[in-house]
């Protein structure tokens, strides 16, 4: 299931557990909602990481990386 689905089903289980007095169902709903929240955070982090990598790739393709980030031969160190 997706993040949104887990959160919605989790909230529904919590509400049903509260109405019926079923503590186990209410706890299960809380866990499922938390799982959905965690999935959403992971998806967001993955998306941000992919965007950052694309930006770096674009900069590398345009040759705009600094010496410390440039791919290829380094400048010789003085005194060697």
Contact map, one row per residue, 1 for C-alpha under 8 A:
11101100000000000000000000000000000000000000000000000000000000000000000000000000
11111100000000000000000000000000000100100000000000000000000000000000000000000000
11111110000000000000000000000000001111110000000000000000000000000000000000000000
01111111000000000000000000000000000100010000000000000000000000000000000000000000
11111111100000000000000000000000000100000000000000000000000000000000000000000000
11111111110000000000000000000001101100000000000000000000000000000000000000000000
00111111111000000000000000000001111110000000000000000000000000000000000000000000
00011111111100000000000000000000100000000000000000000000000000000000000000000000
00001111111110000000000000001001100000000000000000000000000000000000000000000000
00000111111111000000000000011111100000000000000000000000000000000000000000000000
00000011111111100000000000001100100000000000000000000000000000000000000000000000
00000001111111110000000000001000000000000000000000000000000000000000000000000000
00000000111111111000000011011100000000000000000000000000000000000000000000000000
00000000011111111100000011111100000000000000000000000000000000000000000000000000
00000000001111111110000001000000000000000000000000000000000000000000000000000000
00000000000111111111010011000000000000000000000000000000000000000000000000000000
00000000000011111111111111000000000000000000000000000000000000000000000000000000
00000000000001111111111001000000000000000000000000000000000000000000000000000000
00000000000000111111110000000000000000000000000000000000000000000000000000000000
00000000000000011111110000000000000000000000000000000000000000000000000000000000
00000000000000001111111000000000000000000000000000000000000000000000000000000000
00000000000000011111111111000000000000000000000000000000000000000000000000000000
00000000000000001100111111100000000000000000000000000000000000000000000000000000
00000000000000001000011111110000000000000000000000000000000000000000000000000000
00000000000011011000011111111000000000000000000000000000000000000000000000000000
00000000000011111100011111111100000000000000000000000000000000000000000000000000
00000000000001000000001111111110000000000000000000000000000000000000000000000000
00000000010011000000000111111111000000000000000000000000000000000000000000000000
00000000111111000000000011111111100000000000000000000000000000000000000000000000
00000000011011000000000001111111110000000000000000000000000000000000000000000000
00000000010000000000000000111111111000000000000000000000000000000000000000000000
00000110110000000000000000011111111100000000000000000000000000000000000000000000
00000111111000000000000000001111111110000000000000000000000000000000000000000000
00000010000000000000000000000111111111000000000000000000000000000000000000000000
00100110000000000000000000000011111111100000000000000000000000000000000000000000
01111110000000000000000000000001111111110000000000000000000000000000000000000000
00100010000000000000000000000000111111111000000000000000000000000000000000000000
00100000000000000000000000000000011111111100000000000000000000000000000000000000
01100000000000000000000000000000001111111110000000000000000000000000000000000000
00110000000000000000000000000000000111111111000000000000000000000000000000000000
00000000000000000000000000000000000011111111100000000000000000000000000000000000
00000000000000000000000000000000000001111111110000000000000000000000000000000000
00000000000000000000000000000000000000111111111000000000000000000000000000000000
00000000000000000000000000000000000000011111111100000000000000000000000000000000
00000000000000000000000000000000000000001111111110000000000000000000000000000000
00000000000000000000000000000000000000000111111111000000000000000000000000000000
00000000000000000000000000000000000000000011111111100000000000000000000000000000
00000000000000000000000000000000000000000001111111110000000000000000000000000000
00000000000000000000000000000000000000000000111111111000000000000000000000000000
00000000000000000000000000000000000000000000011111111100000000000000000000000000
00000000000000000000000000000000000000000000001111111110000000000000000000000000
00000000000000000000000000000000000000000000000111111111000000000000000000000000
00000000000000000000000000000000000000000000000011111111100000000000000000000000
00000000000000000000000000000000000000000000000001111111110000000000000000000000
00000000000000000000000000000000000000000000000000111111111000000000000000000000
00000000000000000000000000000000000000000000000000011111111100000000000000000000
00000000000000000000000000000000000000000000000000001111111110000000000000000000
00000000000000000000000000000000000000000000000000000111111111000000000000000000
00000000000000000000000000000000000000000000000000000011111111111000000000000000
00000000000000000000000000000000000000000000000000000001111111111000011000000000
00000000000000000000000000000000000000000000000000000000111111110000000000000000
00000000000000000000000000000000000000000000000000000000011111110000000000000000
00000000000000000000000000000000000000000000000000000000001111111000010000000000
00000000000000000000000000000000000000000000000000000000001111111100000000000000
00000000000000000000000000000000000000000000000000000000001100111111110000000000
00000000000000000000000000000000000000000000000000000000000000011111110000000000
00000000000000000000000000000000000000000000000000000000000000001111110001000000
00000000000000000000000000000000000000000000000000000000000000001111110000000000
00000000000000000000000000000000000000000000000000000000000000001111111000000000
00000000000000000000000000000000000000000000000000000000000100101111111100000000
00000000000000000000000000000000000000000000000000000000000100000000111110000000
00000000000000000000000000000000000000000000000000000000000000000000011111000000
00000000000000000000000000000000000000000000000000000000000000000000001111100000
00000000000000000000000000000000000000000000000000000000000000000010000111110000
00000000000000000000000000000000000000000000000000000000000000000000000011111000
00000000000000000000000000000000000000000000000000000000000000000000000001111101
00000000000000000000000000000000000000000000000000000000000000000000000000111111
00000000000000000000000000000000000000000000000000000000000000000000000000011111
00000000000000000000000000000000000000000000000000000000000000000000000000001111
00000000000000000000000000000000000000000000000000000000000000000000000000011111
